[in-house]
Amino acid sequence: MLELADVLEARERVRETSRHTPLTYSHTYSDMTGAAVHLKLENFQRTGAFKIRGATNRVQTLSPEEQAAGVVTASAGNHAQGVALAATRAGVDSKIVMPEQAPIAKVKATRSYGAEVVLAGADYDAAAERAHEIEREEGRTYVHAFDDEHVMAGQGTIGLEILEDCLDVDTVVVPIGGGGLIAGIATAIKAKRPDVRVIGVQSTGASSAAASLEKGSVVTIDGVDTIADGIATRSIGEKTFSVIQERVDEVVTVTDEQIAMAVAHLLERSKTVVEGAGAVPLAAILFEAFDYDDGEVIVPLLSGGNIDLNMLTTVIVRGLIETGRYLKIQTVLKDQPGALEELLAIISGHRANIYAIQHDRTSRDIKMSDTEVEIDLETRGHDHVEELLEAIEDHGYAVEVLV
């Protein structure tokens, strides 16, 4: 099994390629939770995510023959970029298979680091099948995204940095996809500070680790459905599972709505951009997915910041909806002059801002003398939403909340 010595050796191999990323105290999240929250900003890492660490360590351990044959891997995006950059820096040819729906930003970035990108399959697991075909066809070395001890050891260097930069840490919170990240971090932390808790977090739509721990063996779930594409795997690794069983204290899950709110919080309050997987640890703290004490020193690992702009837009809107700051309503008005103005006067009187208005006179659900109206509104929280809806209904309008 992976040991501390492996992580220490990995640190020397990755030192020139990866960055020692910042760890900063957050007054905002400490005040919100009562804990002492320190953000580990791995989204500031080269390639925008932690994966460069494990990829570099694996590439650095290739034999001369393996280097000459090149490497291949499968990835939803971050591991792809890590392998591409690590291989290019080592003069090794790389071919990366990514899911067909991989974020465009990650595909472009992977190509920019020097790799050939092949798009195949609906998710990571399907892409991995194609990558293994290429491995056999071309004699390349497969660089696994997580179930590889060299990769796990490279990711574990984050644990060393956390212990050095936050001497009084009580709990470290880590996202789990395939398990390589948390396996490496838990190995480093438990060897040096066995009293420090290591908490793993998954999305409820991709919770293979939680299911595996409950059963006592690796479970492959039927499919994944989450905005956190970086941890959207149907199963964790056999090697990572063994480490997680022995060294991780607890694995919890959070919903996509909670992840979206954490992304929006970080963007608005901390001016920090993270992808869904990177926000998962903070979501677990904010929504108390695990128990912690007042004043407990907690380090959530913001594992990556490579979020597609289209996804970021969706996540921001979802976050605004969940916090009561975005409202879309539908109602029916008389199709006559001044009817819309009367409704808008109520809305403006309660200080709601209008984003958009859409009229529909052709709906079969209304009388020919009426018009259906949809209005997108900026609101100031759940209390404001309730106050506004009550005022509109008190004036005789039947309101349907669309989002």
N, C-alpha and C positions, 0 to 999 in steps of 0.2 A: 504493500500500500504506500501511497505517496507520503513522504516524510519531510520534516523541516529542512533537512540537508538539501533536498531537491529544490526547494524554494530558494534557499540561499544561493545555490549554484545558478539558478535561473536569473537571479537578480544581477549577477555579474554579466551574464550573456545579453540581457536586455537593456543594460544601463545606458548604452549609447543611443539606442533607438527610441525607447519609451521615456516619458517624462515623469518626474516625481510630482504628482498633481496636488493642487492646494486642498487643505482641509480648513474650513472656516466656521466659526461659531455663528449661529443664526439667532439673533434676538427675536425675529418674527416668529419662528416655529417653536422656540423655547417658550415665549409668552403664550402662544396658542395651546401648547400641550402641557406645560408645567415641567417638562423635562429639559435637560440641557442638550440641545440638538446642535451637532456639528456636521456640516455637509462635506462629504468627500467628493470633490468635483472632478470625477473621472471623465466627465463630458468635455473637459479641457485637454484631454489626452490627444496625442497625435492620432490622426484619422477620426477623432471625435468620439472614441470609445475605448474601453479597456482591452479589446481583443488584440491589439498590437503586441501586448506583452506575451501572451501565450503563443501567438503565431511566430514571433521572433525567436522565442526559446526553442520551438519545434524546428524551425528552419535551420537554426544554428547547430542542431544536433544531427542533421542529415549527413550521411556518408558522402564522399566525393562522387560515387556512382549514382546515388540518389539525387544529388544536386544536378548532375548532368542530364538525368532523365526528366527532371522537372517535377512539379507538384500539382495536385488537383484537390479541390475541396468543394463543399457545398455550404451555402450560407444565405441567411435572409438579408445580410448586408454588412454588419460590423466585422464579423470574422472574415468576410470576403476582402474588406479593405485592409485588415490587418495582415492577412496572408499576402495580398498583392504587394503591399509596401515592403514587408519583410523579405519576400522573395526577390523583388527588384533590387533592394539594397544588397542582397547576397549574390546577385547575378544568376538567379535561378528562374527559369521559365515557369509561369503559373497560369493555370486555367481554372476559372471559378464558375460553378454552376449555381445560379440563383433562381428562386421561385419566379414564375412568370409575372406575379403581381408584386414583386419586390419594389420598394420605393424608388422612384426615378433618381432621386438625389444619391442614393446609395449605389445604384448601378453606374451612374456617371462617375462617381468618386472612385469606384473600384477600377474602372477602365483607366482613369487618370493616373492611378498608381502603377500602371504597367501590365495589368492582367488581361487575358482574354476572357470575356464574360459570355457564358452560355445560359440562356433563360429556358428553364424546363420545370414543369410540375406546378401544382397548386400551392404547395407549402414546402417547408424545409425538408421533410422526410422524402417527398417525391423528388426534390432536387438532389438529395443525397443518393438516391437510387441511380440517377443518371451519372452523377460524379463517380460512383463506383464502377459503372460501365466504362467510363473513360479511363479510370485507373487500370482496368484489365486490358483495354484495347491499346493503350499507349505506354504502359509500363511506368506510369507516374507514381509518386508516393502520395497517398491520401493523407491530408492533414485534417484530422477530425476537429470539429468545432469545439468539442468539450470532452469526449471520452478518450483522452490521451494524457498520460502522466506528465509529459513535457509541457503540454498546453495548460494543464491544471497548475503546474508549478509556476509557469509564467504569470498566470492570473493571481497566484498567491502572493506575489510581490506587493500587491495592494495592501494585504494584511500587515505586512512589515511596515509599510509607510503609515498606516493608521496607528499602530502601536507606538511609533516614534513621534508622531505629530500630536497625538492625543493621549498623554500618559495616564489620565484618569478615566479612560473609556470603560463603560460598564457593558454596553451592548452594541453590536455591529449588525446592521440590517442590510441584507444582500438579495438582489433579485435572482430567481432561478428560472433558467430555461432548460438547458441540458444538464446543468449542474456543475460544469467545469469551474466557473467563477467562485461559487460558494465552497466547492471542495478545496480549491487552492487556498482561499482566504481562511477557512476554518482550520486547515492544517497548520498554517503559519501562526494563527492566533492561539489555538489550543495548545500548541507546543510551547509557546512563550508565556501565555497568560491564560491558563485553563479556567480561571474565574470569570473571564469575559464571555458573555452570552453571544452566540451567533444565531441570528434569526433569518430564515429564508422566506421569501415572499414570491408567490406566483399569482397570475391572473386566474380568476375563477373559470375563465374560458380556456385555460391551458394548464390544468393543475395535475400534471402527471406525477410530480414529486410527492405531493400530499397524498395522492391515491396509492403510490408505491409504498410509502412509509406505513400507511394504514394496513396494507396487505402483507408487507414484509418482503416483497420482491418487486422487481421493476414491472410497472404496468404501462401498457401502451393504450392511450385513450383513442377513441374513434376519430376525433377531429379537434381542431382548435378554432376558437372564435374570440379574438381579442384585438384591441387597438395596439397592444404592446407587441409588435411584430418581432422584436428582438428576443423575446422569450416564448415565441409561439411554436413550441415543439410538442410532438405527440408523446414523447417519452424521454426520460432522463437516461444517462448512460449507465452501463453496468458498473464501471469503475467509479464513476462519480457517486452512484447510489451507495456503494460500500462506505465511502468517506462520509457522506451525508448522514447515514445511519449512525456512525460512530461519533462524529464530531460536531454535528449541527444540533442545537438545542431544541429548535421548534421550526416548523414550516407552516405558514399561514397563507391565506388568499385575500385578494381585494378585487372589487368589481371594476369593470371598465369605466363606470361613472366616477368612481373614486379615483381611478388613475387619471382621468381627464381633469378632475378638479385639482389634483396635485400638479399636473403639468401647467394648468392655468395659474395656480398659486405661485409656482416658481417663476413663471414668466412675469407676472404682475408685481409680486412682492420682492423677489430676489433678483429680478432682471437676468434670469438664467434660463436658457433654452435646453430642455431635455426631451428625449423621446419617451414613448410610453414605458418601455422597460426601465428607463432611468428614473422614472417617477414612482415606480412601484414601492420602493422602500419608504419613501416619504408618505405615500398614501397609507401604508400600514401603520405608520405612527399617528398621522392625523386622524384616522378613523379607528384607532385603537384595536387593530386586528390582533394584537398581543398585549399582555399586561406589562405595565412599567410603572415605576414609582415617581413621585415628584422629585425633581432634582437629579434623576438618573441621567448619566451622560450617555447619549445615544448618537451613533454615527450611521446615518443612512448613506449608502453608496449610490450616488447618481452616476450610473454606469455608462451612459452615453447620451449624446446630444444630436444624433443624426436623424432628425425627424423630417419627413417629407412635408413640403409647404402645404400641400392639399390636406394632408392629415392634420397638420398643425391648426389649420383653419377649422376643421371639423372638431378637433379636441377643444379648441378655445370656445366654440359655440356650445358644445356639450357642457363645458365647465361653467359657462355663463348661465345655462339653463338650470343646472343643478344648484347654483347659488342664488337663483331667483333674479338674475340680472338680464335675462332675455326671455321674452314672452311673445308667443304668436297666437292670436285669437281669431275666431271667425264668428260673424254675426250676420243678420239679415236686416236690411234697411228698405224703406219705401223708395222706389225708383223715381225720386222727385227732387227738384232743386232744394238745397239746404239740408237734406237728410244727413249727408256725410259730415257737414259742418257742425251739426248738433252733437254728433258722436265725438268728433275731434275736440270739441270744446270741453267735454267731460274728461277726456284723456289728458289734455293740456292742463286742465284745472287741477289734476292730481300729479302734475309734474313728471309724466312719462314721456320719453322721447320716441318719436316715430322713425323707424328705419325704412319701412316700405308699406305701400297700400296696393291691394289688388282687387279690382271689381270683377264680378262674373254675373252677367245677366242671363246666361244661357243654361244655368244649372237646372236639371229636372226636379231638384228637390225643393224649389221655391216657386212661388206664384209668379205669373208673368208681370205683375205690377211691382215686384220686388227685385232687389239686387243683393247678391251675396258678397260680403266684404271680408278679406283677410288682412290683418294688420300686424306687422312685426314691430315690437316695442322694446326699447331699452328701459329696464326697471332697476330698482335699487335694493332688491332683496325680497325674501318671501313675504314679509309683512306688507311691503309696498304692493306686491302682486295681489295679495288678498284684498287689500284696501281698494285697489283699482277695480278689480273684478266686481266687488260688492257695489261700488258706485255705479258702474255701467249697468248691472242687473237691476239696481234700484230705479233706474230711469226707464225700465221696461224692455231692455234688450235681452234676448236669449243668447248667451255667450258660450261658445265651445272653445276650450283651450286646446290648441293643436300641438304645441310643444311648451 
